[in-house]
Amino acid sequence: MKPEPRSTHFNAAGEVHMVDVTGKDITVREAVASSMIRMSAEAAESIKRGDSKKGDVLAVARLAGISGAKWTSHLIPLCHAIPIEAVSIDFDWMETAESAEFQGSSARTLRCIATARTTGKTGIEMEAMTAASTAALTVYDMLKSIDREMVIHQVRLESKSGGKSGDFLRESSE
């Protein structure tokens, strides 16, 4: 006998399946996710000055994050293809303490914040998290000639609203 399934992605027999949302109500849903990318002061200054060899780093990362949200159902096997009605990507600089990764020099951390909205039968959390991840990966790609030691970390859901499970708000911003 197979154990009782713990996730909605498993049926009674313990087999993986896509969740059936046909009986769910349509509601307005929003999710906010973030990711962090820690980089050298030199890489951060290149973004701030706008003189990266590949162009405007944040503009390209914003477009990549939006595109990433749209492709989520192709990347995550059990995600539903949902209508994405709005995606925004914002960036916020955070100071980071010295670390061995950057050989004693100070580092900078860029926080990528993705907000995604839909009106549908299932949540949009994975789209927001994919957008935040894709934005950070794009920053890395655009600045790797300056700093290959960049570290992408802390991809997480910050909040979500709508749907049967109700609202979620992360208590700590750490």
Buried (B, 14 or more C-beta within 10 A) or exposed (E): EEEEBEEEEBEEEEEEEEBEBEEEEEBEBBBBBBBBBBBBBEBBEBBEEEEBEEEBBBEBBBBBBBBBBBEBBEEEEEBBEBEBBEBBBBBEEEEBEEBEBBEEEEBBBBBBBBBBBBEBBBBBBBBBBBBBBBBBBBBBBBBEEBBEBBBBEBBEBBBBBBBEEEEBEBEEEE
